[in-house]
């Protein structure tokens, strides 16, 4: 199996390490900046003897190296800076991804594409339209990261192991995300059985603001340990055909009463990509919030250059 990662910044290079260490296949790391991907890969190669992992990894500024990839992860693009919203990145990153998509179509027409570039929901929709690939083969990493953040914050608040928490987040990967207390569970029991409304509201607020909080604390750059873990988990499910349900940014065609946009929902993934979009039994309020999240994406999608 061949997994290519386009973008050798912190997210891309850490993803490359995680995928290589999992032994999921040959890894190719690409970046337009001459020497960046090669330098990071030399460093990753030098770690093999210490780690006792004989992974195969290549770095290049030559996009043709992605030829015949099974999975392509796109992390390329500008990162958020303090005070910048994901949506402000829209125009610049869509221009970057347009060129990348042209190369993917020519070099790896059968690949599954995982979009990570922000603003994630809009960029996933953009990549899907530019490539013309199957709806099940283009999706974004977003709400799985948000769910991991939600789970972490729940575990810290209740002073329990994070492994006891199963968190669910749907909606956009941004300020309009929807952490779902009713579907999030602690050892099988719904979260709202453990916390009152006030505490729940605080946990939801912290989850929504977590990415921006990290950006502001770092001062330069954004999160990459958790995003790379979320990406690698998705790649593993695909490569190993685990048929596991993960929150991804998927194109909806009537599910949840939403059409013609990409938004975060639980999906069953396998070797062919999205096998099934899971429709949660949302109540009226939850469904209204999800449609509100979709409306935010839809309004901004009108700014896309396609």
C-alpha positions as CSV (number, residue, x, y, z in Angstrom):
1,X,0.0,0.0,0.0
2,X,1.2,3.5,-0.8
3,X,0.1,6.5,1.3
4,X,1.1,10.0,0.2
5,X,1.0,13.1,2.4
6,X,1.0,16.4,0.6
7,X,2.3,19.1,2.9
8,X,5.4,18.5,5.1
9,X,4.6,21.0,7.9
10,X,4.0,19.9,11.5
11,X,0.7,18.1,10.8
12,X,2.0,16.4,7.6
13,X,5.4,15.3,9.0
14,X,3.9,14.0,12.3
15,X,1.3,12.1,10.3
16,X,4.0,10.6,8.2
17,X,5.7,9.4,11.4
18,X,2.6,7.9,12.9
19,X,1.6,6.1,9.7
20,X,5.1,4.8,9.2
21,X,5.3,3.5,12.7
22,X,2.0,1.7,12.3
23,X,3.5,-0.2,9.4
24,X,0.6,0.7,7.1
25,X,2.6,0.8,3.9
26,X,5.1,2.9,1.9
27,X,4.9,6.6,2.9
28,X,5.6,9.5,0.6
29,X,5.9,13.0,2.0
30,X,5.6,15.9,-0.5
31,X,6.1,19.6,-0.1
32,X,6.6,22.4,-2.6
33,X,9.3,24.0,-0.5
34,X,12.5,22.5,-1.8
35,X,14.3,20.4,0.7
36,X,11.7,20.5,3.5
37,X,10.1,17.1,2.9
38,X,13.5,15.5,2.1
39,X,15.0,16.9,5.3
40,X,12.2,15.7,7.5
41,X,12.3,12.3,5.9
42,X,16.0,11.9,6.5
43,X,15.3,12.7,10.1
44,X,12.5,10.1,10.2
45,X,14.7,7.6,8.6
46,X,17.5,8.2,11.1
47,X,15.0,7.2,13.9
48,X,14.4,3.7,12.5
49,X,17.4,2.0,14.1
50,X,16.5,3.5,17.5
51,X,12.8,2.6,17.2
52,X,13.5,-0.8,15.6
53,X,10.9,-0.1,12.9
54,X,12.0,-0.8,9.3
55,X,9.4,1.6,7.7
56,X,9.8,2.8,4.1
57,X,9.5,6.5,3.7
58,X,10.4,9.0,0.9
59,X,10.5,12.8,0.9
60,X,10.4,15.0,-2.2
61,X,9.3,18.3,-3.8
62,X,8.3,16.4,-6.9
63,X,4.5,15.9,-6.9
64,X,4.8,13.1,-9.4
65,X,6.1,10.9,-6.6
66,X,2.4,10.5,-5.5
67,X,1.7,8.3,-8.6
68,X,-0.5,5.3,-7.9
69,X,-1.1,6.1,-4.3
70,X,-3.9,4.2,-2.5
71,X,-4.5,7.0,0.0
72,X,-3.6,10.7,-0.3
73,X,-3.7,13.0,2.7
74,X,-3.8,16.7,1.9
75,X,-2.4,18.9,4.7
76,X,-0.9,21.6,2.4
77,X,-2.0,25.2,2.8
78,X,-1.6,28.1,5.1
79,X,-2.1,27.5,8.8
80,X,-4.2,29.7,11.1
81,X,-2.6,32.5,12.9
82,X,-3.8,34.0,16.2
83,X,-7.1,35.8,15.7
84,X,-7.6,34.3,12.3
85,X,-10.8,32.2,11.6
86,X,-10.7,29.1,9.5
87,X,-13.0,30.8,7.0
88,X,-10.4,33.6,6.4
89,X,-8.1,31.0,4.8
90,X,-10.7,30.1,2.2
91,X,-9.5,31.9,-0.9
92,X,-5.7,31.3,-0.5
93,X,-6.0,27.6,0.4
94,X,-8.5,26.9,-2.4
95,X,-5.9,28.3,-4.9
96,X,-3.3,26.0,-3.4
97,X,-5.5,22.9,-3.5
98,X,-6.7,23.5,-7.1
99,X,-3.2,22.7,-8.4
100,X,-2.8,19.7,-6.1
101,X,-6.1,18.3,-7.3
102,X,-5.1,18.5,-10.9
103,X,-2.0,16.4,-10.2
104,X,-4.0,13.9,-8.1
105,X,-6.4,13.4,-11.0
106,X,-3.6,12.7,-13.4
107,X,-1.3,10.6,-11.2
108,X,-3.6,8.7,-8.7
109,X,-7.1,8.6,-10.2
110,X,-8.1,5.7,-8.0
111,X,-6.9,7.1,-4.7
112,X,-8.9,7.8,-1.6
113,X,-8.4,11.5,-0.5
114,X,-8.4,12.7,3.1
115,X,-8.6,16.5,3.3
116,X,-7.1,18.2,6.3
117,X,-6.5,21.7,5.0
118,X,-8.7,24.4,6.6
119,X,-11.4,25.6,6.4
120,X,-11.9,21.9,6.3
121,X,-15.6,21.5,5.3
122,X,-15.2,23.9,2.5
123,X,-11.9,22.5,1.3
124,X,-13.4,19.0,1.3
125,X,-16.3,20.2,-0.9
126,X,-13.8,22.0,-3.1
127,X,-11.5,18.9,-3.6
128,X,-14.6,16.7,-4.3
129,X,-15.8,19.1,-7.1
130,X,-12.4,19.7,-8.6
131,X,-11.4,16.1,-8.8
132,X,-14.8,14.7,-9.7
133,X,-14.0,11.6,-7.7
134,X,-16.6,9.3,-6.1
135,X,-18.4,10.8,-3.1
136,X,-17.2,7.9,-1.0
137,X,-13.5,8.5,-1.9
138,X,-13.1,12.1,-0.8
139,X,-13.7,13.2,2.8
140,X,-12.2,15.3,5.5
141,X,-10.7,14.8,8.9
142,X,-12.4,17.1,11.3
143,X,-15.1,16.0,13.8
144,X,-13.0,12.9,14.8
145,X,-10.4,15.4,16.1
146,X,-13.2,17.5,17.7
147,X,-14.6,14.3,19.4
148,X,-11.1,13.5,20.7
149,X,-10.9,17.0,22.2
150,X,-14.3,16.7,23.7
151,X,-13.4,13.3,25.2
152,X,-10.2,14.7,26.7
153,X,-12.0,17.6,28.3
154,X,-14.8,15.4,29.7
155,X,-12.2,13.0,31.2
156,X,-10.3,15.9,32.8
157,X,-13.5,17.5,34.2
158,X,-14.7,14.2,35.7
159,X,-11.3,12.9,36.6
160,X,-11.8,9.6,34.8
161,X,-9.6,7.7,32.2
162,X,-10.1,9.1,28.7
163,X,-10.4,5.5,27.5
164,X,-13.8,5.3,29.4
165,X,-15.2,8.2,27.3
166,X,-16.8,7.8,23.8
167,X,-17.5,11.3,22.6
168,X,-19.5,12.3,19.5
169,X,-19.3,15.6,17.6
170,X,-21.0,16.4,14.3
171,X,-21.4,19.5,12.2
172,X,-18.7,21.8,10.8
173,X,-15.1,21.7,11.9
174,X,-15.2,25.2,13.3
175,X,-17.2,27.4,15.5
176,X,-20.5,25.8,14.4
177,X,-19.6,22.3,15.5
178,X,-22.1,20.3,17.6
179,X,-20.7,18.2,20.5
180,X,-23.5,15.8,21.4
181,X,-23.9,15.0,25.1
182,X,-26.8,12.6,24.5
183,X,-24.7,10.4,22.2
184,X,-21.5,10.8,24.1
185,X,-21.0,8.0,26.7
186,X,-19.0,7.1,29.7
187,X,-18.8,3.3,29.9
188,X,-22.0,3.1,27.9
189,X,-23.9,5.7,30.0
190,X,-24.9,9.0,28.3
191,X,-22.8,12.0,29.3
192,X,-25.8,14.1,30.4
193,X,-26.3,11.6,33.2
194,X,-23.0,12.8,34.7
195,X,-23.0,16.5,34.3
196,X,-25.6,19.3,34.8
197,X,-26.5,21.7,32.0
198,X,-24.1,24.4,33.2
199,X,-21.1,22.1,33.2
200,X,-22.1,20.6,29.9
201,X,-22.4,24.1,28.4
202,X,-18.9,24.8,29.6
203,X,-17.5,21.5,28.1
204,X,-19.1,22.2,24.8
205,X,-17.8,25.8,24.8
206,X,-14.2,24.6,25.6
207,X,-14.4,22.0,22.9
208,X,-15.5,24.5,20.2
209,X,-12.7,26.9,21.2
210,X,-10.0,24.3,21.8
211,X,-8.3,24.8,18.4
212,X,-8.2,28.5,18.7
213,X,-7.0,28.3,22.3
214,X,-4.0,26.2,21.2
215,X,-3.2,28.6,18.3
216,X,-3.2,31.5,20.8
217,X,-1.1,29.7,23.3
218,X,1.5,28.7,20.7
219,X,1.7,32.1,19.3
220,X,2.9,30.7,16.0
221,X,1.4,27.6,14.3
222,X,-1.4,25.4,15.3
223,X,-2.1,21.9,16.8
224,X,-0.5,18.9,15.2
225,X,-0.1,16.0,17.7
226,X,-3.9,15.4,18.0
227,X,-4.7,16.2,14.3
228,X,-2.0,13.8,13.1
229,X,-3.3,11.1,15.4
230,X,-6.8,11.5,14.0
231,X,-5.5,11.3,10.4
232,X,-3.4,8.2,11.1
233,X,-6.4,6.5,12.7
234,X,-8.5,7.1,9.6
235,X,-5.7,5.8,7.3
236,X,-5.4,2.7,9.5
237,X,-9.2,2.0,9.3
238,X,-9.0,2.3,5.5
239,X,-5.8,0.3,4.9
240,X,-6.8,-2.5,7.2
241,X,-10.5,-2.4,6.1
242,X,-11.6,-2.2,9.7
243,X,-15.1,-1.1,8.8
244,X,-15.2,1.2,11.9
245,X,-17.5,4.2,12.5
246,X,-15.5,7.5,12.7
247,X,-16.7,11.1,12.4
248,X,-15.6,12.5,9.0
249,X,-16.5,15.4,6.8
250,X,-18.7,13.7,4.2
251,X,-20.8,14.9,1.3
252,X,-24.5,14.6,2.2
253,X,-27.2,14.0,-0.4
254,X,-30.3,14.1,1.7
255,X,-29.1,12.5,4.9
256,X,-30.2,14.6,8.0
257,X,-32.3,16.6,5.5
258,X,-29.1,18.2,4.1
259,X,-28.0,18.2,0.5
260,X,-25.0,19.2,-1.6
261,X,-22.5,20.2,1.1
262,X,-19.8,18.4,3.1
263,X,-20.2,18.4,6.8
264,X,-19.1,16.2,9.8
265,X,-21.1,13.1,10.5
266,X,-20.3,9.6,11.7
267,X,-19.4,7.2,8.8
268,X,-18.4,3.6,8.5
269,X,-15.0,3.5,6.7
270,X,-13.3,0.6,4.9
271,X,-10.9,-0.1,2.1
272,X,-13.1,1.7,-0.5
273,X,-13.6,4.8,1.7
274,X,-17.0,5.7,3.0
275,X,-19.2,2.6,3.1
276,X,-22.1,4.1,4.9
277,X,-23.2,7.5,6.4
278,X,-24.7,6.8,9.8
279,X,-27.8,8.9,10.6
280,X,-28.1,9.5,14.3
281,X,-31.6,9.7,15.7
282,X,-31.4,13.4,16.5
283,X,-34.1,15.3,18.4
284,X,-35.6,18.5,17.0
285,X,-33.2,20.8,18.7
286,X,-30.1,18.8,17.7
287,X,-31.3,18.6,14.1
288,X,-31.9,22.4,14.0
289,X,-28.4,23.0,15.3
290,X,-26.9,20.7,12.7
291,X,-28.9,22.4,9.9
292,X,-27.7,25.7,11.3
293,X,-24.1,24.5,11.1
294,X,-24.7,23.4,7.5
295,X,-26.1,26.8,6.7
296,X,-22.9,28.5,7.8
297,X,-20.9,26.2,5.4
298,X,-23.4,26.7,2.6
299,X,-23.1,30.5,2.8
300,X,-19.3,30.4,2.8
301,X,-19.3,27.8,-0.1
302,X,-20.6,30.5,-2.4
303,X,-17.2,32.1,-2.1
304,X,-15.5,29.0,-3.5
305,X,-14.0,29.5,-7.0
306,X,-16.0,26.7,-8.6
